[in-house]
Amino acid sequence: MKVYTYSIARQRLSEVLDIARTEEVIIKRRGVENFSIILKKTPKSPFDIRGIKTRATTNDILDAVRESRSKAVEQVAPNPCC
């Protein structure tokens, strides 16, 4: 555990945060208040995925969406035979 004064922690904030990745950091302010800094890990979203490179243009994607939507409408349309 590392201990810093408020003024030193403020001057070296980047360093303090890097240290807090591996251990607790205490910041003392005016000798009365003590603050603890620890890394809080947040779970990753299942939607957080890496992008892919493709040669598809915006128009290619829009055409594919329009085509898939028109097929869905054809499948849902009622049968006019009766």
PDB file of N, CA, C and O in Angstrom, chain B, residues numbered from 101:
ATOM      1  N   MET B 101       0.849  -1.170   0.000  1.00  0.00           N
ATOM      2  CA  MET B 101       0.000   0.000   0.000  1.00  0.00           C
ATOM      3  C   MET B 101       0.896   1.235   0.000  1.00  0.00           C
ATOM      4  O   MET B 101       1.820   1.356   0.804  1.00  0.00           O
ATOM      5  N   LYS B 102       0.600   2.140  -0.916  1.00  0.00           N
ATOM      6  CA  LYS B 102       1.343   3.394  -1.023  1.00  0.00           C
ATOM      7  C   LYS B 102       0.519   4.504  -0.390  1.00  0.00           C
ATOM      8  O   LYS B 102      -0.711   4.491  -0.433  1.00  0.00           O
ATOM      9  N   VAL B 103       1.221   5.463   0.197  1.00  0.00           N
ATOM     10  CA  VAL B 103       0.567   6.602   0.835  1.00  0.00           C
ATOM     11  C   VAL B 103       1.128   7.884   0.231  1.00  0.00           C
ATOM     12  O   VAL B 103       2.342   8.066   0.141  1.00  0.00           O
ATOM     13  N   TYR B 104       0.217   8.774  -0.184  1.00  0.00           N
ATOM     14  CA  TYR B 104       0.607  10.060  -0.768  1.00  0.00           C
ATOM     15  C   TYR B 104      -0.113  11.173  -0.033  1.00  0.00           C
ATOM     16  O   TYR B 104      -1.203  10.983   0.506  1.00  0.00           O
ATOM     17  N   THR B 105       0.518  12.341  -0.022  1.00  0.00           N
ATOM     18  CA  THR B 105      -0.200  13.526   0.434  1.00  0.00           C
ATOM     19  C   THR B 105      -1.077  13.993  -0.726  1.00  0.00           C
ATOM     20  O   THR B 105      -0.854  13.619  -1.877  1.00  0.00           O
ATOM     21  N   TYR B 106      -2.061  14.803  -0.410  1.00  0.00           N
ATOM     22  CA  TYR B 106      -2.975  15.293  -1.431  1.00  0.00           C
ATOM     23  C   TYR B 106      -2.228  16.038  -2.541  1.00  0.00           C
ATOM     24  O   TYR B 106      -2.479  15.805  -3.724  1.00  0.00           O
ATOM     25  N   SER B 107      -1.320  16.925  -2.165  1.00  0.00           N
ATOM     26  CA  SER B 107      -0.630  17.742  -3.175  1.00  0.00           C
ATOM     27  C   SER B 107       0.262  16.885  -4.073  1.00  0.00           C
ATOM     28  O   SER B 107       0.331  17.134  -5.277  1.00  0.00           O
ATOM     29  N   ILE B 108       0.940  15.889  -3.521  1.00  0.00           N
ATOM     30  CA  ILE B 108       1.785  15.015  -4.336  1.00  0.00           C
ATOM     31  C   ILE B 108       0.909  14.139  -5.239  1.00  0.00           C
ATOM     32  O   ILE B 108       1.229  13.946  -6.412  1.00  0.00           O
ATOM     33  N   ALA B 109      -0.185  13.616  -4.701  1.00  0.00           N
ATOM     34  CA  ALA B 109      -1.077  12.787  -5.504  1.00  0.00           C
ATOM     35  C   ALA B 109      -1.660  13.586  -6.666  1.00  0.00           C
ATOM     36  O   ALA B 109      -1.823  13.064  -7.769  1.00  0.00           O
ATOM     37  N   ARG B 110      -1.969  14.839  -6.414  1.00  0.00           N
ATOM     38  CA  ARG B 110      -2.517  15.694  -7.473  1.00  0.00           C
ATOM     39  C   ARG B 110      -1.487  15.923  -8.570  1.00  0.00           C
ATOM     40  O   ARG B 110      -1.828  15.914  -9.753  1.00  0.00           O
ATOM     41  N   GLN B 111      -0.233  16.127  -8.188  1.00  0.00           N
ATOM     42  CA  GLN B 111       0.827  16.355  -9.167  1.00  0.00           C
ATOM     43  C   GLN B 111       1.150  15.093  -9.962  1.00  0.00           C
ATOM     44  O   GLN B 111       1.529  15.173 -11.130  1.00  0.00           O
ATOM     45  N   ARG B 112       1.003  13.936  -9.332  1.00  0.00           N
ATOM     46  CA  ARG B 112       1.385  12.670  -9.956  1.00  0.00           C
ATOM     47  C   ARG B 112       0.177  11.753 -10.147  1.00  0.00           C
ATOM     48  O   ARG B 112       0.287  10.541  -9.959  1.00  0.00           O
ATOM     49  N   LEU B 113      -0.951  12.310 -10.511  1.00  0.00           N
ATOM     50  CA  LEU B 113      -2.188  11.541 -10.585  1.00  0.00           C
ATOM     51  C   LEU B 113      -2.062  10.320 -11.498  1.00  0.00           C
ATOM     52  O   LEU B 113      -2.529   9.236 -11.147  1.00  0.00           O
ATOM     53  N   SER B 114      -1.445  10.483 -12.646  1.00  0.00           N
ATOM     54  CA  SER B 114      -1.296   9.361 -13.574  1.00  0.00           C
ATOM     55  C   SER B 114      -0.521   8.218 -12.924  1.00  0.00           C
ATOM     56  O   SER B 114      -0.912   7.056 -13.034  1.00  0.00           O
ATOM     57  N   GLU B 115       0.567   8.549 -12.253  1.00  0.00           N
ATOM     58  CA  GLU B 115       1.378   7.550 -11.555  1.00  0.00           C
ATOM     59  C   GLU B 115       0.573   6.876 -10.436  1.00  0.00           C
ATOM     60  O   GLU B 115       0.638   5.659 -10.267  1.00  0.00           O
ATOM     61  N   VAL B 116      -0.179   7.669  -9.682  1.00  0.00           N
ATOM     62  CA  VAL B 116      -0.993   7.138  -8.581  1.00  0.00           C
ATOM     63  C   VAL B 116      -2.029   6.155  -9.120  1.00  0.00           C
ATOM     64  O   VAL B 116      -2.237   5.094  -8.531  1.00  0.00           O
ATOM     65  N   LEU B 117      -2.679   6.494 -10.227  1.00  0.00           N
ATOM     66  CA  LEU B 117      -3.678   5.604 -10.807  1.00  0.00           C
ATOM     67  C   LEU B 117      -3.052   4.326 -11.351  1.00  0.00           C
ATOM     68  O   LEU B 117      -3.648   3.254 -11.247  1.00  0.00           O
ATOM     69  N   ASP B 118      -1.861   4.425 -11.927  1.00  0.00           N
ATOM     70  CA  ASP B 118      -1.164   3.225 -12.395  1.00  0.00           C
ATOM     71  C   ASP B 118      -0.834   2.291 -11.236  1.00  0.00           C
ATOM     72  O   ASP B 118      -0.976   1.075 -11.361  1.00  0.00           O
ATOM     73  N   ILE B 119      -0.399   2.848 -10.118  1.00  0.00           N
ATOM     74  CA  ILE B 119      -0.093   2.036  -8.939  1.00  0.00           C
ATOM     75  C   ILE B 119      -1.364   1.408  -8.380  1.00  0.00           C
ATOM     76  O   ILE B 119      -1.341   0.270  -7.910  1.00  0.00           O
ATOM     77  N   ALA B 120      -2.472   2.143  -8.430  1.00  0.00           N
ATOM     78  CA  ALA B 120      -3.744   1.645  -7.898  1.00  0.00           C
ATOM     79  C   ALA B 120      -4.263   0.444  -8.691  1.00  0.00           C
ATOM     80  O   ALA B 120      -5.162  -0.255  -8.223  1.00  0.00           O
ATOM     81  N   ARG B 121      -3.719   0.195  -9.872  1.00  0.00           N
ATOM     82  CA  ARG B 121      -4.099  -1.005 -10.632  1.00  0.00           C
ATOM     83  C   ARG B 121      -3.651  -2.277  -9.929  1.00  0.00           C
ATOM     84  O   ARG B 121      -4.266  -3.331 -10.090  1.00  0.00           O
ATOM     85  N   THR B 122      -2.583  -2.180  -9.154  1.00  0.00           N
ATOM     86  CA  THR B 122      -2.025  -3.382  -8.531  1.00  0.00           C
ATOM     87  C   THR B 122      -2.124  -3.399  -7.012  1.00  0.00           C
ATOM     88  O   THR B 122      -2.057  -4.464  -6.399  1.00  0.00           O
ATOM     89  N   GLU B 123      -2.283  -2.231  -6.401  1.00  0.00           N
ATOM     90  CA  GLU B 123      -2.367  -2.190  -4.942  1.00  0.00           C
ATOM     91  C   GLU B 123      -3.164  -0.967  -4.498  1.00  0.00           C
ATOM     92  O   GLU B 123      -3.395  -0.043  -5.277  1.00  0.00           O
ATOM     93  N   GLU B 124      -3.569  -0.977  -3.261  1.00  0.00           N
ATOM     94  CA  GLU B 124      -4.344   0.135  -2.711  1.00  0.00           C
ATOM     95  C   GLU B 124      -3.446   1.353  -2.526  1.00  0.00           C
ATOM     96  O   GLU B 124      -2.284   1.229  -2.139  1.00  0.00           O
ATOM     97  N   VAL B 125      -3.997   2.524  -2.806  1.00  0.00           N
ATOM     98  CA  VAL B 125      -3.281   3.784  -2.619  1.00  0.00           C
ATOM     99  C   VAL B 125      -4.084   4.635  -1.631  1.00  0.00           C
ATOM    100  O   VAL B 125      -5.299   4.776  -1.767  1.00  0.00           O
ATOM    101  N   ILE B 126      -3.397   5.193  -0.646  1.00  0.00           N
ATOM    102  CA  ILE B 126      -4.033   6.072   0.334  1.00  0.00           C
ATOM    103  C   ILE B 126      -3.569   7.500   0.065  1.00  0.00           C
ATOM    104  O   ILE B 126      -2.381   7.755  -0.130  1.00  0.00           O
ATOM    105  N   ILE B 127      -4.523   8.424   0.057  1.00  0.00           N
ATOM    106  CA  ILE B 127      -4.204   9.843  -0.085  1.00  0.00           C
ATOM    107  C   ILE B 127      -4.628  10.535   1.201  1.00  0.00           C
ATOM    108  O   ILE B 127      -5.789  10.477   1.607  1.00  0.00           O
ATOM    109  N   LYS B 128      -3.652  11.196   1.836  1.00  0.00           N
ATOM    110  CA  LYS B 128      -3.930  11.915   3.083  1.00  0.00           C
ATOM    111  C   LYS B 128      -4.137  13.383   2.765  1.00  0.00           C
ATOM    112  O   LYS B 128      -3.346  14.000   2.050  1.00  0.00           O
ATOM    113  N   ARG B 129      -5.213  13.932   3.308  1.00  0.00           N
ATOM    114  CA  ARG B 129      -5.532  15.329   3.055  1.00  0.00           C
ATOM    115  C   ARG B 129      -5.600  16.068   4.383  1.00  0.00           C
ATOM    116  O   ARG B 129      -6.452  15.779   5.224  1.00  0.00           O
ATOM    117  N   ARG B 130      -4.705  17.013   4.562  1.00  0.00           N
ATOM    118  CA  ARG B 130      -4.646  17.871   5.741  1.00  0.00           C
ATOM    119  C   ARG B 130      -4.565  17.077   7.043  1.00  0.00           C
ATOM    120  O   ARG B 130      -4.978  17.558   8.098  1.00  0.00           O
ATOM    121  N   GLY B 131      -4.038  15.878   6.964  1.00  0.00           N
ATOM    122  CA  GLY B 131      -3.835  15.087   8.162  1.00  0.00           C
ATOM    123  C   GLY B 131      -5.097  14.586   8.834  1.00  0.00           C
ATOM    124  O   GLY B 131      -5.022  13.859   9.825  1.00  0.00           O
ATOM    125  N   VAL B 132      -6.259  14.963   8.311  1.00  0.00           N
ATOM    126  CA  VAL B 132      -7.516  14.582   8.942  1.00  0.00           C
ATOM    127  C   VAL B 132      -8.251  13.528   8.115  1.00  0.00           C
ATOM    128  O   VAL B 132      -8.787  12.561   8.656  1.00  0.00           O
ATOM    129  N   GLU B 133      -8.266  13.729   6.799  1.00  0.00           N
ATOM    130  CA  GLU B 133      -9.026  12.837   5.920  1.00  0.00           C
ATOM    131  C   GLU B 133      -8.085  11.887   5.183  1.00  0.00           C
ATOM    132  O   GLU B 133      -7.025  12.291   4.705  1.00  0.00           O
ATOM    133  N   ASN B 134      -8.478  10.645   5.100  1.00  0.00           N
ATOM    134  CA  ASN B 134      -7.741   9.642   4.336  1.00  0.00           C
ATOM    135  C   ASN B 134      -8.670   9.066   3.280  1.00  0.00           C
ATOM    136  O   ASN B 134      -9.801   8.687   3.581  1.00  0.00           O
ATOM    137  N   PHE B 135      -8.195   9.000   2.053  1.00  0.00           N
ATOM    138  CA  PHE B 135      -8.967   8.449   0.950  1.00  0.00           C
ATOM    139  C   PHE B 135      -8.242   7.237   0.399  1.00  0.00           C
ATOM    140  O   PHE B 135      -7.015   7.219   0.310  1.00  0.00           O
ATOM    141  N   SER B 136      -9.002   6.242   0.037  1.00  0.00           N
ATOM    142  CA  SER B 136      -8.444   5.011  -0.506  1.00  0.00           C
ATOM    143  C   SER B 136      -8.791   4.921  -1.987  1.00  0.00           C
ATOM    144  O   SER B 136      -9.932   5.163  -2.380  1.00  0.00           O
ATOM    145  N   ILE B 137      -7.807   4.575  -2.802  1.00  0.00           N
ATOM    146  CA  ILE B 137      -8.038   4.400  -4.230  1.00  0.00           C
ATOM    147  C   ILE B 137      -7.698   2.956  -4.575  1.00  0.00           C
ATOM    148  O   ILE B 137      -6.592   2.486  -4.310  1.00  0.00           O
ATOM    149  N   ILE B 138      -8.663   2.260  -5.170  1.00  0.00           N
ATOM    150  CA  ILE B 138      -8.442   0.897  -5.647  1.00  0.00           C
ATOM    151  C   ILE B 138      -9.073   0.772  -7.028  1.00  0.00           C
ATOM    152  O   ILE B 138      -9.993   1.516  -7.366  1.00  0.00           O
ATOM    153  N   LEU B 139      -8.587  -0.149  -7.804  1.00  0.00           N
ATOM    154  CA  LEU B 139      -9.125  -0.383  -9.141  1.00  0.00           C
ATOM    155  C   LEU B 139     -10.456  -1.108  -9.032  1.00  0.00           C
ATOM    156  O   LEU B 139     -10.564  -2.119  -8.338  1.00  0.00           O
ATOM    157  N   LYS B 140     -11.451  -0.600  -9.708  1.00  0.00           N
ATOM    158  CA  LYS B 140     -12.758  -1.248  -9.739  1.00  0.00           C
ATOM    159  C   LYS B 140     -12.934  -1.845 -11.130  1.00  0.00           C
ATOM    160  O   LYS B 140     -13.081  -1.126 -12.118  1.00  0.00           O
ATOM    161  N   LYS B 141     -12.915  -3.149 -11.184  1.00  0.00           N
ATOM    162  CA  LYS B 141     -13.081  -3.818 -12.476  1.00  0.00           C
ATOM    163  C   LYS B 141     -14.561  -3.962 -12.779  1.00  0.00           C
ATOM    164  O   LYS B 141     -15.345  -4.401 -11.938  1.00  0.00           O
ATOM    165  N   THR B 142     -14.925  -3.588 -13.985  1.00  0.00           N
ATOM    166  CA  THR B 142     -16.314  -3.722 -14.405  1.00  0.00           C
ATOM    167  C   THR B 142     -16.385  -4.840 -15.445  1.00  0.00           C
ATOM    168  O   THR B 142     -15.490  -4.973 -16.279  1.00  0.00           O
ATOM    169  N   PRO B 143     -17.439  -5.632 -15.394  1.00  0.00           N
ATOM    170  CA  PRO B 143     -17.560  -6.725 -16.364  1.00  0.00           C
ATOM    171  C   PRO B 143     -17.755  -6.167 -17.766  1.00  0.00           C
ATOM    172  O   PRO B 143     -18.368  -5.116 -17.954  1.00  0.00           O
ATOM    173  N   LYS B 144     -17.226  -6.885 -18.736  1.00  0.00           N
ATOM    174  CA  LYS B 144     -17.387  -6.458 -20.124  1.00  0.00           C
ATOM    175  C   LYS B 144     -18.771  -6.825 -20.626  1.00  0.00           C
ATOM    176  O   LYS B 144     -19.354  -7.833 -20.227  1.00  0.00           O
ATOM    177  N   SER B 145     -19.270  -5.997 -21.495  1.00  0.00           N
ATOM    178  CA  SER B 145     -20.570  -6.244 -22.105  1.00  0.00           C
ATOM    179  C   SER B 145     -20.438  -7.362 -23.136  1.00  0.00           C
ATOM    180  O   SER B 145     -19.422  -7.439 -23.827  1.00  0.00           O
ATOM    181  N   PRO B 146     -21.440  -8.225 -23.254  1.00  0.00           N
ATOM    182  CA  PRO B 146     -21.387  -9.243 -24.306  1.00  0.00           C
ATOM    183  C   PRO B 146     -21.467  -8.624 -25.702  1.00  0.00           C
ATOM    184  O   PRO B 146     -21.164  -9.284 -26.696  1.00  0.00           O
ATOM    185  N   PHE B 147     -21.873  -7.369 -25.773  1.00  0.00           N
ATOM    186  CA  PHE B 147     -21.947  -6.681 -27.055  1.00  0.00           C
ATOM    187  C   PHE B 147     -20.633  -5.976 -27.403  1.00  0.00           C
ATOM    188  O   PHE B 147     -20.520  -5.363 -28.465  1.00  0.00           O
ATOM    189  N   ASP B 148     -19.651  -6.059 -26.522  1.00  0.00           N
ATOM    190  CA  ASP B 148     -18.355  -5.426 -26.742  1.00  0.00           C
ATOM    191  C   ASP B 148     -17.497  -6.373 -27.571  1.00  0.00           C
ATOM    192  O   ASP B 148     -16.754  -7.191 -27.027  1.00  0.00           O
ATOM    193  N   ILE B 149     -17.607  -6.254 -28.896  1.00  0.00           N
ATOM    194  CA  ILE B 149     -16.878  -7.147 -29.791  1.00  0.00           C
ATOM    195  C   ILE B 149     -15.962  -6.336 -30.695  1.00  0.00           C
ATOM    196  O   ILE B 149     -16.178  -5.146 -30.925  1.00  0.00           O
ATOM    197  N   ARG B 150     -14.951  -6.997 -31.192  1.00  0.00           N
ATOM    198  CA  ARG B 150     -14.022  -6.330 -32.097  1.00  0.00           C
ATOM    199  C   ARG B 150     -14.669  -6.155 -33.462  1.00  0.00           C
ATOM    200  O   ARG B 150     -15.445  -7.000 -33.910  1.00  0.00           O
ATOM    201  N   GLY B 151     -14.346  -5.070 -34.103  1.00  0.00           N
ATOM    202  CA  GLY B 151     -14.857  -4.820 -35.442  1.00  0.00           C
ATOM    203  C   GLY B 151     -14.130  -5.668 -36.475  1.00  0.00           C
ATOM    204  O   GLY B 151     -13.090  -6.256 -36.179  1.00  0.00           O
ATOM    205  N   ILE B 152     -14.671  -5.733 -37.681  1.00  0.00           N
ATOM    206  CA  ILE B 152     -14.026  -6.457 -38.765  1.00  0.00           C
ATOM    207  C   ILE B 152     -13.841  -5.520 -39.940  1.00  0.00           C
ATOM    208  O   ILE B 152     -14.578  -4.547 -40.097  1.00  0.00           O
ATOM    209  N   LYS B 153     -12.857  -5.821 -40.757  1.00  0.00           N
ATOM    210  CA  LYS B 153     -12.643  -5.036 -41.965  1.00  0.00           C
ATOM    211  C   LYS B 153     -13.355  -5.744 -43.107  1.00  0.00           C
ATOM    212  O   LYS B 153     -13.282  -6.967 -43.231  1.00  0.00           O
ATOM    213  N   THR B 154     -14.039  -4.977 -43.936  1.00  0.00           N
ATOM    214  CA  THR B 154     -14.766  -5.536 -45.069  1.00  0.00           C
ATOM    215  C   THR B 154     -14.726  -4.548 -46.225  1.00  0.00           C
ATOM    216  O   THR B 154     -14.497  -3.353 -46.041  1.00  0.00           O
ATOM    217  N   ARG B 155     -14.952  -5.070 -47.400  1.00  0.00           N
ATOM    218  CA  ARG B 155     -14.994  -4.195 -48.574  1.00  0.00           C
ATOM    219  C   ARG B 155     -16.412  -3.723 -48.872  1.00  0.00           C
ATOM    220  O   ARG B 155     -16.632  -2.993 -49.839  1.00  0.00           O
ATOM    221  N   ALA B 156     -17.354  -4.126 -48.066  1.00  0.00           N
ATOM    222  CA  ALA B 156     -18.754  -3.730 -48.279  1.00  0.00           C
ATOM    223  C   ALA B 156     -18.898  -2.227 -48.084  1.00  0.00           C
ATOM    224  O   ALA B 156     -18.364  -1.653 -47.135  1.00  0.00           O
ATOM    225  N   THR B 157     -19.614  -1.619 -48.980  1.00  0.00           N
ATOM    226  CA  THR B 157     -19.877  -0.180 -48.866  1.00  0.00           C
ATOM    227  C   THR B 157     -21.197   0.030 -48.128  1.00  0.00           C
ATOM    228  O   THR B 157     -21.932  -0.921 -47.862  1.00  0.00           O
ATOM    229  N   THR B 158     -21.472   1.244 -47.813  1.00  0.00           N
ATOM    230  CA  THR B 158     -22.740   1.579 -47.157  1.00  0.00           C
ATOM    231  C   THR B 158     -23.910   1.168 -48.045  1.00  0.00           C
ATOM    232  O   THR B 158     -24.905   0.634 -47.557  1.00  0.00           O
ATOM    233  N   ASN B 159     -23.793   1.415 -49.340  1.00  0.00           N
ATOM    234  CA  ASN B 159     -24.868   1.043 -50.262  1.00  0.00           C
ATOM    235  C   ASN B 159     -25.063  -0.467 -50.312  1.00  0.00           C
ATOM    236  O   ASN B 159     -26.199  -0.934 -50.397  1.00  0.00           O
ATOM    237  N   ASP B 160     -23.969  -1.250 -50.261  1.00  0.00           N
ATOM    238  CA  ASP B 160     -24.088  -2.713 -50.235  1.00  0.00           C
ATOM    239  C   ASP B 160     -24.881  -3.161 -49.004  1.00  0.00           C
ATOM    240  O   ASP B 160     -25.745  -4.033 -49.098  1.00  0.00           O
ATOM    241  N   ILE B 161     -24.586  -2.572 -47.879  1.00  0.00           N
ATOM    242  CA  ILE B 161     -25.261  -2.943 -46.634  1.00  0.00           C
ATOM    243  C   ILE B 161     -26.731  -2.547 -46.692  1.00  0.00           C
ATOM    244  O   ILE B 161     -27.603  -3.327 -46.309  1.00  0.00           O
ATOM    245  N   LEU B 162     -27.007  -1.334 -47.171  1.00  0.00           N
ATOM    246  CA  LEU B 162     -28.398  -0.888 -47.278  1.00  0.00           C
ATOM    247  C   LEU B 162     -29.191  -1.753 -48.254  1.00  0.00           C
ATOM    248  O   LEU B 162     -30.356  -2.057 -47.997  1.00  0.00           O
ATOM    249  N   ASP B 163     -28.578  -2.153 -49.367  1.00  0.00           N
ATOM    250  CA  ASP B 163     -29.250  -3.044 -50.321  1.00  0.00           C
ATOM    251  C   ASP B 163     -29.572  -4.387 -49.675  1.00  0.00           C
ATOM    252  O   ASP B 163     -30.659  -4.927 -49.883  1.00  0.00           O
ATOM    253  N   ALA B 164     -28.650  -4.928 -48.902  1.00  0.00           N
ATOM    254  CA  ALA B 164     -28.872  -6.207 -48.231  1.00  0.00           C
ATOM    255  C   ALA B 164     -30.008  -6.096 -47.211  1.00  0.00           C
ATOM    256  O   ALA B 164     -30.821  -7.012 -47.089  1.00  0.00           O
ATOM    257  N   VAL B 165     -30.068  -4.989 -46.486  1.00  0.00           N
ATOM    258  CA  VAL B 165     -31.139  -4.786 -45.508  1.00  0.00           C
ATOM    259  C   VAL B 165     -32.480  -4.672 -46.219  1.00  0.00           C
ATOM    260  O   VAL B 165     -33.461  -5.282 -45.794  1.00  0.00           O
ATOM    261  N   ARG B 166     -32.531  -3.900 -47.294  1.00  0.00           N
ATOM    262  CA  ARG B 166     -33.789  -3.762 -48.053  1.00  0.00           C
ATOM    263  C   ARG B 166     -34.256  -5.110 -48.598  1.00  0.00           C
ATOM    264  O   ARG B 166     -35.441  -5.438 -48.535  1.00  0.00           O
ATOM    265  N   GLU B 167     -33.311  -5.887 -49.133  1.00  0.00           N
ATOM    266  CA  GLU B 167     -33.654  -7.200 -49.688  1.00  0.00           C
ATOM    267  C   GLU B 167     -34.203  -8.132 -48.600  1.00  0.00           C
ATOM    268  O   GLU B 167     -35.195  -8.828 -48.817  1.00  0.00           O
ATOM    269  N   SER B 168     -33.559  -8.140 -47.445  1.00  0.00           N
ATOM    270  CA  SER B 168     -34.035  -9.022 -46.375  1.00  0.00           C
ATOM    271  C   SER B 168     -35.400  -8.582 -45.855  1.00  0.00           C
ATOM    272  O   SER B 168     -36.226  -9.416 -45.484  1.00  0.00           O
ATOM    273  N   ARG B 169     -35.632  -7.294 -45.827  1.00  0.00           N
ATOM    274  CA  ARG B 169     -36.937  -6.797 -45.373  1.00  0.00           C
ATOM    275  C   ARG B 169     -38.035  -7.117 -46.380  1.00  0.00           C
ATOM    276  O   ARG B 169     -39.155  -7.446 -45.989  1.00  0.00           O
ATOM    277  N   SER B 170     -37.732  -7.027 -47.652  1.00  0.00           N
ATOM    278  CA  SER B 170     -38.760  -7.322 -48.658  1.00  0.00           C
ATOM    279  C   SER B 170     -39.106  -8.803 -48.639  1.00  0.00           C
ATOM    280  O   SER B 170     -40.265  -9.154 -48.863  1.00  0.00           O
ATOM    281  N   LYS B 171     -38.142  -9.688 -48.380  1.00  0.00           N
ATOM    282  CA  LYS B 171     -38.425 -11.115 -48.274  1.00  0.00           C
ATOM    283  C   LYS B 171     -39.275 -11.409 -47.053  1.00  0.00           C
ATOM    284  O   LYS B 171     -40.148 -12.276 -47.098  1.00  0.00           O
ATOM    285  N   ALA B 172     -39.032 -10.703 -45.972  1.00  0.00           N
ATOM    286  CA  ALA B 172     -39.827 -10.907 -44.751  1.00  0.00           C
ATOM    287  C   ALA B 172     -41.263 -10.483 -44.977  1.00  0.00           C
ATOM    288  O   ALA B 172     -42.172 -11.131 -44.459  1.00  0.00           O
ATOM    289  N   VAL B 173     -41.503  -9.428 -45.724  1.00  0.00           N
ATOM    290  CA  VAL B 173     -42.849  -8.953 -46.015  1.00  0.00           C
ATOM    291  C   VAL B 173     -43.565  -9.952 -46.914  1.00  0.00           C
ATOM    292  O   VAL B 173     -44.759 -10.190 -46.735  1.00  0.00           O
ATOM    293  N   GLU B 174     -42.856 -10.544 -47.883  1.00  0.00           N
ATOM    294  CA  GLU B 174     -43.459 -11.539 -48.777  1.00  0.00           C
ATOM    295  C   GLU B 174     -43.903 -12.763 -47.988  1.00  0.00           C
ATOM    296  O   GLU B 174     -44.957 -13.327 -48.282  1.00  0.00           O
ATOM    297  N   GLN B 175     -43.136 -13.182 -47.004  1.00  0.00           N
ATOM    298  CA  GLN B 175     -43.467 -14.370 -46.218  1.00  0.00           C
ATOM    299  C   GLN B 175     -44.669 -14.116 -45.311  1.00  0.00           C
ATOM    300  O   GLN B 175     -45.421 -15.048 -45.027  1.00  0.00           O
ATOM    301  N   VAL B 176     -44.867 -12.911 -44.860  1.00  0.00           N
ATOM    302  CA  VAL B 176     -45.937 -12.585 -43.939  1.00  0.00           C
ATOM    303  C   VAL B 176     -47.240 -12.260 -44.676  1.00  0.00           C
ATOM    304  O   VAL B 176     -48.317 -12.347 -44.086  1.00  0.00           O
ATOM    305  N   ALA B 177     -47.160 -11.896 -45.928  1.00  0.00           N
ATOM    306  CA  ALA B 177     -48.354 -11.475 -46.688  1.00  0.00           C
ATOM    307  C   ALA B 177     -49.373 -12.606 -46.739  1.00  0.00           C
ATOM    308  O   ALA B 177     -48.995 -13.759 -46.944  1.00  0.00           O
ATOM    309  N   PRO B 178     -50.669 -12.300 -46.555  1.00  0.00           N
ATOM    310  CA  PRO B 178     -51.704 -13.339 -46.579  1.00  0.00           C
ATOM    311  C   PRO B 178     -51.876 -13.909 -47.980  1.00  0.00           C
ATOM    312  O   PRO B 178     -51.609 -13.237 -48.976  1.00  0.00           O
ATOM    313  N   ASN B 179     -52.322 -15.147 -48.039  1.00  0.00           N
ATOM    314  CA  ASN B 179     -52.525 -15.838 -49.303  1.00  0.00           C
ATOM    315  C   ASN B 179     -53.874 -15.411 -49.897  1.00  0.00           C
ATOM    316  O   ASN B 179     -54.908 -15.709 -49.298  1.00  0.00           O
ATOM    317  N   PRO B 180     -53.908 -14.727 -51.047  1.00  0.00           N
ATOM    318  CA  PRO B 180     -55.172 -14.203 -51.602  1.00  0.00           C
ATOM    319  C   PRO B 180     -55.961 -15.243 -52.400  1.00  0.00           C
ATOM    320  O   PRO B 180     -56.914 -14.873 -53.085  1.00  0.00           O
ATOM    321  N   CYS B 181     -55.610 -16.504 -52.340  1.00  0.00           N
ATOM    322  CA  CYS B 181     -56.278 -17.510 -53.174  1.00  0.00           C
ATOM    323  C   CYS B 181     -57.715 -17.807 -52.765  1.00  0.00           C
ATOM    324  O   CYS B 181     -58.494 -18.257 -53.604  1.00  0.00           O
ATOM    325  N   CYS B 182     -58.104 -17.573 -51.501  1.00  0.00           N
ATOM    326  CA  CYS B 182     -59.440 -17.997 -51.055  1.00  0.00           C
ATOM    327  C   CYS B 182     -60.331 -16.872 -50.733  1.00  0.00           C
ATOM    328  O   CYS B 182     -61.481 -17.085 -50.347  1.00  0.00           O
TER     329      CYS B 182
END
